[in-house]
Amino acid sequence: MGSLGCTGNELLCEDFEDVAEGMVPTGGPWKPLDDSCKYQTSSFTMGVTTALANGGSKSLKVTNKHFAQCRLSGEFPATDEFWVRAYSYWEPGLDISNRETLDIDLTPGHRTSDDPAVRFGYRSKAPCEEYAGPQITIIGMGGGEVTGCASRAMPKGEWFCFEAHVQQASTLVVSTYIDGEALSYQSTGKPMTESIATEAPISQKIDHIRLGIFSTGEAQGSIYLDDIAVSTTRIGCAN
């Protein structure tokens, strides 16, 4: 399978093919990791690998939970409506029970803290015990925290295509897809909905994507990410 590559029309696109083994992208849209990250290397690692790839021969491998300043952050022009497309591979041994675990989030500005953000991943803790599955959590933007989970298993041990549709002209409205299938969301005391939205208009717009493992528990294991793209139009899942 060849790399999915970039057309040049995206707001951000990264396939990791030009990044040396063991390194992370630098320059362009990508912000350097915080200097403090070197003190976390005994508990987590992040770097490009040829061991597993979705398209082309390389992907970004992240192992174990780490702090926000050690997620890889890339900037793109703020726009009222955009799409995210990414391919993820969650190792079968990654423990996601009774916790929130994310591999991708979106932030307004370059953040070194966990919020404000829109979090994507898997949640099996409150308020999603009954609805455990792929999540959207919006925190620190336009009112209180809002969460929905999709009542289905997270794909593990295989590449899957993740898409997010973000609208942020006033309130922030987010919907997601896995392998082209639209997800519906629910949480304790809340009705099922096709999207998750802030309770009030936002004062800051999303203009960064972050890659890495966040967990409300000490998530141990690896996630691979590949063919990351942000665009004003839906990119779709090529494979």
C-alpha positions, -999 to 999 in steps of 0.1 A, spaced: 0 0 0 14 34 -9 14 65 12 -19 85 10 2 116 8 -10 152 6 -26 171 -23 -14 205 -11 -49 218 -5 -51 207 31 -47 230 61 -23 205 76 -11 171 62 15 147 76 24 111 65 57 109 84 75 96 53 102 124 55 109 120 92 139 100 104 133 68 124 129 75 161 123 113 156 92 134 155 83 160 129 99 195 134 94 227 117 65 238 95 32 234 114 48 212 142 58 227 175 89 213 193 82 192 223 87 209 256 122 206 271 107 188 301 98 158 279 133 144 283 125 138 319 96 116 309 114 93 285 117 66 312 79 63 312 69 71 276 83 73 241 73 89 209 89 86 175 85 76 138 89 39 131 90 16 101 76 -13 122 40 -6 112 24 18 88 -10 25 72 2 42 41 38 42 29 64 28 52 63 49 84 40 60 112 42 78 145 45 54 175 35 66 209 40 43 240 24 50 274 6 79 288 24 113 291 18 149 299 1 174 276 33 193 268 48 161 254 20 156 228 30 165 193 12 198 184 6 210 149 -9 244 139 -33 251 111 -53 282 100 -84 287 121 -115 283 101 -152 281 110 -156 246 96 -131 218 90 -125 181 88 -98 159 105 -88 126 90 -63 103 108 -55 66 108 -50 49 142 -38 15 154 -44 7 190 -23 -23 202 -45 -51 216 -28 -50 250 -35 -13 256 -56 -11 288 -86 12 282 -108 -2 310 -125 22 334 -108 53 321 -106 79 294 -79 74 269 -72 96 239 -48 96 210 -59 129 193 -72 162 206 -78 197 192 -69 229 209 -72 267 206 -36 278 204 -5 258 214 -14 242 247 8 227 274 -21 217 296 -50 193 292 -76 219 284 -93 237 268 -95 209 242 -117 186 222 -107 150 230 -111 119 209 -104 84 219 -122 59 241 -141 64 274 -155 38 298 -156 59 330 -184 83 340 -205 95 324 -201 67 299 -202 35 320 -234 24 302 -223 37 268 -185 29 267 -170 35 234 -153 61 211 -157 95 228 -160 132 221 -153 153 252 -152 191 250 -136 207 280 -128 243 289 -146 258 259 -181 274 259 -195 263 292 -191 231 312 -176 199 301 -197 179 276 -191 142 268 -207 116 246 -197 80 240 -206 57 211 -216 24 227 -193 2 206 -159 -14 209 -128 5 200 -110 -11 171 -78 -27 184 -51 -46 166 -60 -31 132 -58 2 114 -90 23 114 -99 56 98 -110 83 122 -128 114 109 -140 145 128 -162 173 115 -158 205 134 -180 236 132 -170 266 153 -187 298 139 -204 303 173 -209 273 194 -185 244 189 -202 214 173 -183 181 166 -193 148 150 -171 118 142 -168 88 120 -149 55 121 -142 38 88 -168 61 72 -196 52 96 -212 81 115 -212 76 153 -241 85 176 -233 96 212 -249 92 246 -240 96 282 -257 92 316 -288 113 318 -284 126 282 -303 116 251 -287 101 220 -273 127 196 -254 128 163 -230 154 175 -216 170 207 -218 208 212 -208 234 237 -234 249 260 -225 284 250 -206 303 222 -168 299 222 -143 327 226 -113 309 210 -112 288 178 -95 255 174 -63 259 154 -40 230 166 -41 192 165 -22 172 191 -11 136 189 -2 115 219 -17 94 247 -37 110 275 -53 88 301 -71 94 334 -54 62 344 -18 51 337 -25 37 302 3 14 292 8 2 256 13 17 222 -8 36 196 4 42 161 -8 72 140 -5 78 103 -17 100 74 -30 129 95 -48 156 76 -69 187 83 -90 202 55 -119 226 49 -136 197 30 -141 161 39 -110 141 29 -125 106 33 -110 72 40 -89 61 10 -86 25 21 
